[in-house]
Amino acid sequence: MTTEPQILRETSDPRTAYDKVATFLRDQLLSGRLRTGDCLLPERELAARLDVSRPVLREALRALAVIGVVEIRHGVGTIVKRPDASTLGEFFTFVLAQQPDVIDDIMQARVAIEHHSIRLACRRASQPDFDRLAAALAKIIDTIRDPVAGGIADFEFHEAIVKAAHSPTLITIYGSISELMRRSHLERREQIIQIEGINEFLIDHHRMIFSAIVDRDTPKADELLARHFEIGADFRRRATARYATIGGETATTQPDI
């Protein structure tokens, strides 16, 4: 005697409900049927449509609200939001910070993002972008002997290159790893600041990169950025060797400064 197969509902599993709700929102947004600012169906209708219980649906919506996908307004409903990139950045920071050798991996991603960004910036940069880069360059010069302020200025210059690309995706991805990159910037600056020739390199090379972007010379800008990372890595190796010689702590070589 054969047994009829049974179809089981998994509405008691919060993860299943979350996946259903997240998939529903994603598909609705991609299709254009839902837009930022729209209100979702009432709980009763949405729960029935997704075949989940209302309590489990509420938990799934709360989880989505935490990451900024929706906003739950009492007396109004659940509103679709445009996720804040800073929320994504916090998520990446928590997840990636627990992985070994994360900084090296982050820096490799940074190199790829900045190379594509500088090529786009040469075509798309506007006067406000040039002004932002010029201000960051001036700050690099003014803070050249201050490892903390100088590191921040250096990071802001490279961040300005990405913003000048006018690519929302690149800007979001770069912003999501910015906190880890900023910390790495400061740590590296403190190590290399004593190496002979570093000040001249930091000023002159950033100035040449800026000029290439202003001239919209894509091949030159891309080549200069590649050299920037290579020379920066060499200064890092020299700093590591110096600290090893004097009994300081050594660190893994990073691909940029």
Buried (B, 14 or more C-beta within 10 A) or exposed (E): EEEEEEEEEEBEEBEBBBEBBBEBBEEBBEEEEBEEEEEBBEBEEBBEEBEBBEBBBBBBBEBBBEBBBBBBEEEEBBBBBEBEBEBBBBEBBEEBEEEEEBBEBBBEBBBEBBBBBBBBBBEBBEEEBBEBBBBBBEBBBEBBEEBEBBBBBBBBBBBBBBBBBBBEEBBEBBBBBBBBBBBBBBBBBBBBBEBEEBBEBBBEBBBBBBBBBBEEBBEBBBEBBBEBBEBBBBBBBBBBEBBEEEEEEEBEEBBBB
